[in-house]
Amino acid sequence: MVYIALPDVSEGRLTGILVRRAAERIADAAEADVAIAGGGPAGLTLAWLLSEAGLKVTLVEHYLGLGGGLRGGSSLLPAILVEEGIPRKLLEQAGVKLEPVEGVGELYLADPVEVTVKLAHRAVSSGARVLVGWHVEDLIVRGPHDNPKVRGLVVVLSPTVEAGWHVDPIYIQARATVDATGHDGHLLRILEKRFPGLISVPGMSSMNVWEGEKEVVENTGKIIDGLYVTGMSVAEAHNTYRMGPVFGGMLASAAKLAEIIKRDLSQ
C-alpha cells in the first residue's frame, strides 16, 4: 500500500508555487464589495451570509486563529450559550450541535470550538476571502474631512506591528467596511483619532446580560457612509451593556447587518 506519493519537485519550486498562489489570493482579496475587520462570531457570520448572497467579501483577522472571544468559551471553559430564534437557526444551519438547557426555555448550550470552525467553514465555503495575521492600521477614505466616506482598509502583516517595525501598508478597497473587531472597536477608534470631533467612542458599559443581548442587535448598523458595526463593536460605539459568554446577540447582530448592507449596496 502506498500511503503517500512524493512528487519530484525541489524546495525552490515549492516556494515559487506557494508565493504565486498567495499573491493571486491577496490580489483577488484587495477589491471587494465588503471588507470585514475581525474574525469573531459576528464577523464570520456576516462573511458567510453576505458571501452566500453573492457579494464579494474579504475578512481580515489580526491573529492567526479565528473565533475571537468565542474561542475561549466561558472563561476558557468549553461551553457557550445562545438563544432561541435567529441564533439557534443560524447555528443549526451551520451544522452545530445544540443542547437545550434543562429547565430553562429558549436557551441552548454549544461547544465554542465547534461553533468557531463551522462558522469559518460556512464563510469560506460560501466564497469569503479570509486572511489571518493581517492588522488594520488605517482606513481608506474619500470626501472632505468633515464628511469622510470609508472605502476600505489599510493593512499590514500583524508580526510587523508586534515587532514595532514601520513598513508601508497595502490596501483592501470595498464599497462597505465593517468593524467586527469586538471589544476594541478598532476601526471606530481609528476614525475617532484620524477625524477629531467626527465621532466619539465611549466604550461598552458594564454587565447586564439580557439588556446587552437586546441592545447589541438594536444598535447594529451604519456609523458613517461606508462604515458599519456589528457584534461587540456595537457596544463600544454606543456604550451598551456587555453580556459575557452568551453569544446569540453576536449572531443576530450579524444577520441584521447582512440585510442592511445588502439593501445599501443594491441602491
N, C-alpha and C positions, 0 to 999 in steps of 0.2 A: 504494500500500500504506500502510495506517495502522499505524504502529508502536506508537502509544500514544494512548489516548482520554482526554482530560483532563476530569474532571467539573467542574461549576460549583459548587465548594464553597470557602467562604472559609477563611482560615487559622484564624480563631477557631472555626469549626465543626469543623475538623480537630482542634484541641486538645480540644474537647468530646468528640468521638468517641473519641480516644485515652485521655483521662482516665477516662471512664466505663467503657471496656473494661478498663483497667488496674485500676480499683477492683473490678470484678467478679472479675477473676482473683485479686487479692490476698485478697478476702473468701472466695473459694472455697478458697484455699490455707490459710486460717487455721485450719481444722479438718480434721484428717487422722487416719488410722489410724497412720501412721508419719511422723515428721519426721526428715529426714536432714540433718546439717550436713556439708558437704563434697562437692564435685562432681568428685572424682578418680575413678580407675578403680574403686575399691571402692564409693564412693557411687553412681556412675552405674549400675554393675552391679546393686547392691542395689535401686535405684529401679526399674530395668527388671523384675527378677524379681518383686518384690512387687506392682508395678502389674499385671503380666501375670497374677498370681494373684488379682486382683480387689480388692486393698487400695488405699485412697486414700493416696497418698504425696505429701508436699511435701518438696522438696530445696532447700536454700539454699546458695549459694556466695558467699564473701566477694568474690572477684574477678569481673571481667566475663567472663573466659574459663573454660570448663570444662576438666577434664582433670587439674588438679593437677600433681603431679610427672611424670605420664605425658607431658604435652605436651613436656617438654624432652628426651625420649628418653634416650639415654646421653650425659650431659654435653653436651647441646644437639646431639648427632648424631642423624640421623633413623633410629634403629633401637632396638628393644627386643626382649627375649626372653620367651617363655612356654614352659611345659612341656606335655607330653602330659597327657591326662586332662581334667578339667573346664575348665581354662583354654583349651585348644585347642577343645573343643566349644563353649564359650560364644562365642569369637571367630568361629568358623565360622558359628554360628547368627546372629551379628550381621552376617555378610557380609564379614568382614575377610580379606584375602588373607594366607596364612601361607606362609612359605618354610622347608622343613626345613633345619637346619644340616648341611652336608656333613660326614660322618664322625662326627657326634655324634647318637646316637639320642635320641628323645623330647624334642627341643628345636627351637623354631621362632623365626624372625625375623618381626617385624611392623613396620609403619610407625606411629609414635606418633600422628601426626595422624589417620590413617585409623581407628585404634582409638578415639581420643577422639570423633571425630564420629559414628562408627557406634554406639558405646555410648550417646552422648547421644541419637541418633536413636531407638534402641530404647526408652530410658527415656521420652522424650516421646511417642512413638507408642503406647506401652503405657498412657499416661494420667497419668504422673507430672507434678506441677506443679513446674517448675524455675524458681527465682528467683535471678538473678545480681545481684551488687552488694549483698548483704544480709549484715550482720555479726551474729553471735550474741554478745550481751553478757551473757546470763544464762540460767538455766533456770527453767521453771515447775515448782514442787514442791508436793506435798501431804504431810501427815503430820507427826509430831514431828521435832525437829531430830536426834534420834539414829537415826531411821529414815525419812529422806525418800524420797518416791516421785516420780520425774521424770515430768512430764506435758506436756512440750513445750519450746519455745524462746522466748526473749525476743530480739527482733531490732531493729536499726536499719539505715538505709542506710549502706553502707560509707564513702562520702565524708564523712559527718558525723564518723565516728570518725577518719578520716585527717586531717581538718581540726582535730581537737581540740575539737569542739563537744560540748556536753552537751544532748541532747534526749531527750524521753520516748520510750520504745520502743513497739512493738506486739508482738503475740503470735501464736504458732502452737501451738495445742493439739493434742496427739497422745497416743494410747494407748501408743506406743513411740517412743523417741527414740534416734537413733544418732549416735555420734561417728565420722565418717568424715573427720575433718579432717587426717589424716596425721601428719606429724612433730610438729606442735604438740600433738596430743591436747587440743585447745582446750576441749572440753566437760568433759573429765576435770579439767583444771586449774581451771575454774570451780567444779566440785563440790568439789575439794580446798580451794579458797580460801573458799568460802561455808560449808562444814561442816568446820571443823578437826577432824582426828582421825578423820574418817569413812573416808577413803581416802588412800593415798599414791601419787603418780605418779612412779615412779623414772626414767622416760625410757628410751629404747631403749639397747641395748648396741651393741658395735662390729660391724664387718662380718664376716659368716660366711654366705655366700650361701645354701647349701642348708639349713643348720640354720635360718636365718632364714625361708626359704620354708615349712619344715615347722612351725615354731613359731607363725608368724602365723596359720595355719589352726587349729592345735590350741587356741590360746588365744582364738579368736574367741568372743564370747558376751556374756552379761549381766554388768554391773558391780554395779548395784543395781536395785531394782524400777523398771522403765521406762526404764533407760539401758543401751545396748549399745555395743560397739565392734567395728569392722571395719577391715581394712587396717592401715596403719602406726600408727593409734591403738592397735591391739593391742600393738604393740611398746613404745609409750610407757607403756601401762598395766602391762605385765608384764616390762619390761626384757629383751625378746627381741632376738635379733640382727637387724641390718639386712641388706638384700640388693641394694641398688643397682638397676640397670636390668633386673632380672628381675621381671616383673610377674604371673606366674602365681599367686603367693600372694595377691595383692590380689583377683584374680577368684575364686579358690577360697574365700577368706575371706568374700566377699560371698555366694557361693552357699550356704555353710554357714549364715551368719546369716539368710538368707532363710528357710531351713527352720526355724530356731529361732524366729524371730518369728512365722511362720505358725502354728506349734504353740502358742506362748504366747498369741497373740491369739484362738485358737479355743477356749481353755479357759474 
